[in-house]
């Protein structure tokens, strides 16, 4: 992704995602993932875990309900 594309997402570079500032870095990242399938799988699994742990619908709904309940109590 680009830095703009990952804004607001809790993903970390080289852990959950590869972030590139220009076309050369983006292409290099793609080549790295193609040439290193274990690293590709590692990042993919980490991204999936992040999505499940942080952005799963149940987690988002729970956080929103807590927020709204606090607003009602204020």
Secondary structure by P-SEA (a helix, b strand, c coil): ccccccccccccccccbbbbccaaaaaaaaaaaaacaaaaaaaaaaaaaaaaacccaaaaaaaaaaaaaaaaac
